[in-house]
Amino acid sequence: MSGFTKIVESLHQSDDVPDLDREQPLLLIGNPHNRRTQGLQEARHRLGLKPAVVMPYAQLLQNWRHGRTMADAVDSTLSVPLIRIDAPGEDWEVERELLFLGARKDTLPLLDGMIAEAFTAEQVLALEQEWGRIYAPAQWFRGWKACLDRIGRETREIWPEVRFMNDPADIQLMFDKRACQQHLSSHGVHVPPALQSSQPIRCYTDLRTAMQYAGMNRVFVKLACGSGASGVVAYQINPRTGDEIAVTTLGMEQIRGKTIFFNEGRLRKYTRSEEIAALTNWLCAEGAQIERWMPKATLDQRAYDIRQLVAGGQAGHAIMRLSHTPITNLHLRNERMLPAEAGLDEQRMSLVRTTAQAAMSAFPNSWSAGIDVMLTSGSNPRAYVLDVNPFGDLLYRVEHHGLGTYEWEMELLRKEPIQHA
Amino acid sequence: MQEVKLVVSYDDYEDGIRMEKLIKDLAAKPEAGSLESLVIGDWGQAYESSPQEFMSTLIESAPSFPSLKKLFIGDMGFEECEVSWIIQTNLTPLLGAFPELTSFSIKGSSGLSLEPLQHAKLEELIIICGGLPKEVLSSITHAKLPELRKLELYLGVDNYGFDGSLEDVLPLLEKGLFPKLVYLGLKDSEIQDEIAKAAAEAPILDQLEVLDLSQGTLSDEGAEALLSSDKIKQLKHLDLSYHYMTDEMIRRWKQSGISVDVSDQQQSDEDDWRYPSLTE
C-alpha cells in the first residue's frame, strides 16, 4: 500500500550494535539558516538524535560552477547517509546559481515556438535581486532539474547504497504540475481535469479557443514549476456576456519596454483582455498547467482546501486553508485552521487522508510530502488532489500525536528507517 | 429551525443531475412536511441558466412544504459563481406559491425582477447582489408588503447592474411605506455618502430600530451628517462596518454613546478609488 518494505534491521547496522552508536547519519541539502533547517535540527535535538550534516545549496552550486563535484564538498568519512533534499528557495545566491545552471548553451530560447524569458550565463551572474520579481521560471526550472539530477548522480557515485527521503527524480516530477497531475491521474488518483486541446496551448488566444471548445468556462492557469500561490491565475469567462476575470497574485510592470512579472502579497483582479492576455501569454510561454477550476467546499462562505502531510505511508498533520478568494494557498492573509476546530466531520477527514495517501503511493521512492486536497461542496463530497509538495512538511502550530511535523517525521524514521521498494 | 440547502455540485451537474430532481426528491421525503427553511444554492452554471428551469417544479411542490417560512434563491459563493454573473428571473410567482412565507432572500440581480411585489405575510426581504437595477428598486417602493419588518438591499455599483441614482433610493426613506419596518439596510453602495446624508434626517428613522449602511464606500463626509443627526441617536443600532472613514471619525463614533459598528476600515487604493465590499 505505502510502497515501502518494512524492515526490522537496516542494511548498514548489525543487530548487536546499539542504534544510537550506528545511527544512520542524515545529510541535509538545504539553506543552512532558514526555518526549515532550523526546525529539523531542533526536532532532532529534542529526540536525542545527532544533528543532520548540512550541505548548503550555495556551496554545492558554486562548487559545480567552478568545476568541482559533490565529493569535494562532503566529509568522505561519513558513513552512507540518508539524504534529505530540502527546498532551495528564499536565498538569492541559490536562485541565481540555479538560473545559471539552467542557462542554455545555445542562443535560441525557443521552446515549442514560444519565447520564454532567458538570461545568458554571464547575465545571470550579474543579476541584482529585485524583490518579488519572478525570474525566467522555465530557465530556473531547468536549473533546478539539473541540480536534482546531479545530486542523484554524484551521491550515488560516493555512496552506491545511498537512500533519499524523497528521490531526486520524484521531486522533479512533483514540482512539475503538468507532469505530476498526469502521473497522479494515471495512478487512479482524482485530480481536476486538465484542459484538453488538440493543439498545444501557446497563448491567450489558444487558451480561449480551447476553453470554448471544451465548454470549460473556469480554469486555473498555474505556472508549472511555481510554489504556493506563485504564478497561479483563477480565470473565468462568462459565456453569455463574454466578460472575463483573472484573479491572481501576479503583478506586471513595464520596464524599458519589457513586461516583467512579480509576486504581490495581495490578490489582484484583472478584467481587461489586454492584461489577461499578457498574463496568460507569459504563463503559457514559461510552461503552464491548465485545469478545471472546481468549486471547493466552503466554510462560512470561505472556500477551503487541506494540506495533508503524509510520511512513511501515514497521514499526519493536516491544516485547512480558508479564503474569501479562489486562491487558498496565499500565505499572507488567508486563515489557517485545524480541521477539528472547523468541525470537519470524520467522513470528510477520512476522505482527505485516504486521498492524500493514495497520491503519495504514486511515488514509491519518496517518503514524505504535503498533499493539497480539495473537497467538493454538497452533502456527498468528492476529493481531488491539487498539488503534491515534496517540501510540504513546513507547517506551524499543528501537532499530530503531540509532535510537530519534523519531530513526527524524525520519530517515524527512527522507528522505521527508510528502505525504498 | 429545520433547514435544507440544495446544491447541484459540479460533479453532479456533469452527471446530468438538475435542481428539479433535488426538489422533487426532497418533496417526496417525509420530513418535507416539517421543513421550515429551504435554501436553493448553486443550480449549476448559474451564469448561463436561471431559476426559471426549476421554478415550476418548486411551485408544483409547494403543497409538500406546508411549514416553509424561509426561502433563499441563489445562495452560492464565488467558488460557484461570481455574484454579478448569477442569472435570476422574475421570482414573484414563488411568493404566490408560498403564502405562509415570512422570509425571502435572493442572491444575484442579473435578470432579476419582482413584479408585482406583494405578499400578505412576508416579514423579511434580502437581496444580495453586485448592483441592484432601478427597476427592482421601483418594484420594492411600489410593493404591498404590510408585514415587512426587515429590508436589506445591496445596492452595489453601476458596473454590476446598479443603474439608478439617489433619486431611486429616496422613496425607501419615506415614512410609512412599510408600516412595520424596523430594520433598513441600504448597503454595499458606491454612493454610500449620498445615501447617508439623505438618511441622516429621513422621516423613516422615527420607526426604525436598526439602520444598516455597511459594506459601502462611506467616508467622513457621510459619517459627519449621521453623527450630527438627533434622529440617528434614537436608533438601537447603526451598522457602518466596512467603510472608508478616518481614524479620527472612528474615534468620534466610539465616544458618541451610540451603538455603532465601525469595524473593517478600508484604505483607498493608489488611485484613491473606493470599492464597496461586494464587487468581487
Interface residues (C-beta under 8 A of the other chain):
Chain A: N217 Q236 N238 P239 R240 T241 D243 I245 K269 M294 P295 K296 T298 Q301 A303 H324 T325 P326 T376 S377 G378 S379 N380 P381 R382
Chain B: V7 S9 Y10 D11 D12 G41 D42 Q45 Y47 E48 G77 F78 E79 E80 E82 W85 I87 E280
